[in-house]
């Protein structure tokens, strides 16, 4: 091979690597933007919870607006898990979200509403909903992302 051929091969290799890395960077950037958006939604909803929810072990009745906020929170959690299943949430953030979701589902004010939806009087009517949250609570470790570690790295996760 001539020197010109080697230069061409090297240039093509550099271009391919550069494009691949740019694609990964762009996906990482998109993932971070998505995570930030959902974090903002989380705080907007949590701010609508009763102030007593900030103290562990406290419980009480919820007014309609607070019940609505809890239902919005449950929907947000399901949406977050759904995003993870589409490989749009990083490993580190999913780990934090999963831990937080598990905790909230076991504590007031979320636990009462979750019990009504998942095992109480509304369970039959809501059987097709909240499939990720049901799976999360049925297992010790739940990751809806279908990709293996190298596949997640390639997606910027």
Number of C-alpha atoms within 10 A of each C-alpha: 5 6 8 9 10 11 11 11 12 12 12 12 12 12 12 12 12 12 12 13 14 12 15 17 15 14 17 20 13 15 20 18 14 16 19 12 11 16 15 12 15 15 11 13 18 18 11 16 20 20 9 13 17 12 9 9 9 11 14 10 10 14 10 9 12 17 19 16 22 25 17 17 23 21 15 17 23 19 16 24 27 19 19 20 16 13 20 25 28 20 18 9 14 22 14 10 17 19 12 12 20 16 13 17 19 14 16 23 24 21 16 16 19 24 15 13 20 20 13 12 11 14 15 11 10 14 13 8 14 20 14 19 24 14 14 18 15 10 9 8 12 16 17 17 19 12 15 8 11 10 12 17 14 16 20 23 22
